[in-house]
């Protein structure tokens, strides 16, 4: 499991987990779980298009995730956010279907994009993942206070002189970058669970925002490391373990909150 | 009676939202430490007026001047408590964190935790009587407790002007009294002018220095005894109303209303048919 050919896997997995932990915290408190689900699925045709054109998949992923942010942002001006997000999902899946029908790729590679592939991560891929990780985490550190204030109340954010709308777009931008880098490792279907599971558990365990971010990163690392190890040992897809562990940590958080703060656990007031 | 010491002076302010005039020719001013009630029914333009002062709504005409005392930071001249915001109980944010965000929540980058910062937050929490629940999750607090935290959030930068949008709505009677007394004390202690919107003026009668009464897109402003009078409010509404005082409380009665209902019933075909 710690053989030389696994080195890239461990490095990429660790970086991906750290980014998902930090960005996931804001996904959860901003109730952006749906966007975090749709952006990776919407970025998926980007990888297919990149394959068609013979360029690096990551370019396709970043481009389509970026388009997703602009698309959802624009559609949001005309209607409700969920509708805008769902519309984007439908349109991009349609496009993905078309691109897939045009490629002559092995279905193995498509499968890897959807469910994650930990083996065979190249050194170039590790370098690009590292660069994107630094960018994403730096952006979250810079935006930390206004984003937190905006998540508490957009009006308070505006009164403090920070544009609520700009915060939303900046956040979706970071979400797009993170999505593009997390996707090849854990798969388009599982990006969402890695972002939401550990962060929602952390949110239930502590009342202090910075500890929640650190805890979220810790849980995310534990999830990814165990998923890689279990996947290596069992030969089952890494996405299966990421998804299962994500759901487990979310459930654990809910149970803890129910027993530690019974009065506060009002059903229906918590976000998924 | 305009002077350089006024914190806020509004002159002939007219505001329209998507083509509809919401405020017409509104003028009034506030001095440091003054407590002013902004009274009006739902939809009378209270929130619009506060947002215009904040700079979030652009007026059609007129001027708003906000003076800053020499010892205060110009950027933090206005504190704001928005209309009933529901604080999400799943947010991992303590009362203390919300107050701390009031200091520099709009700024980029991570602040270094410092002793000075912590002490400043502690003092502010103490000033609003929130020390007892400072470490609790803000979404789990009661409405009155949340209001105290939001007031501390708005006041920590020592603004010269504090705007509060319906802070007494949805509070029980005891919490209303506590918040009103707290605000009166803070206005004096911090020498901050307070402009507080409400639809009922009664809880504010004992503490307010001035009143701005909004109706019909217009405002009547001045001392309470000058404004809350039958002839002044009748002129503002454009029809006869009565200001009645009962056991120290003020009731504004639109006397024309029953007549207008009778007139409307008479015109309504169904009702006319049923009336023998």
Interface residues (C-beta under 8 A of the other chain):
Chain A: X29 X141 X142 X143 X144 X145 X146 X148 X149 X151 X152 X153 X155 X156 X157 X158 X159 X160 X161 X162 X202 X203 X204 X206 X207 X208 X209 X211 X212 X261 X263 X264 X266 X269 X270 X271
Chain B: X54 X56 X75 X78 X80 X82 X83 X85 X87 X88 X89 X90 X91 X92 X93 X94 X97 X98 X101 X104 X105 X106 X107 X108 X109 X110 X111 X135 X136 X137 X138 X139 X140 X153
